[in-house]
Amino acid sequence: MARILVVDDNPDIRLLVSTILEDEGHDVTVAIDGRDALRILDDENPDVIVLDVMMPEMDGYGVLRQLRATGRASKARVLMLTAKNHEADWLRGYQSGANQYLTKPFDPEELIEAVEKLVRMDPNQLTSFRQDELDRAQLLSRLESLLG
């Protein structure tokens, strides 16, 4: 069981994601936007943060920058869950400090697998996985710009 913070401004998505993860036995807290997430993270240190990108006031990239700059929730693994699905978006997510990137709409099994994979990885595996994903995102972004 992992402690998970779900951050999304859409109440339907928050409910869906939290229900899926709770049904797998995880302890889930929800935040309605980026600022709410930062307030929650003052008191909690989740294992995984499932983070939307497009939110009012502070988007997911801003939340990630704050987390990485302040060391808040330093052990949390961050899964970006967003409708932004271009390679440049993936690249920006990884450059901002995400550990994994999953696009909406998503398959519930894919979400469960992604979260559980992040929970299982030791710090060295996580660093290597994130670097591989960043390298892949950089390559795909370059290809997209050449072809686009």
Buried (B, 14 or more C-beta within 10 A) or exposed (E): EBBBBBBBBBEEBBEBBBEBBEEBEBEBBBBBBBBBBBEBBEEEEBBBBBBBBEBEEBBBBBBBBBBBEEEBBEEBBBBBBBBBEEBBBBBBBBEBBBBBBBBBEBEBEEBBEBBBBBBEBEEEEBEEBBEEBBEBBBEBBEEBEEEE
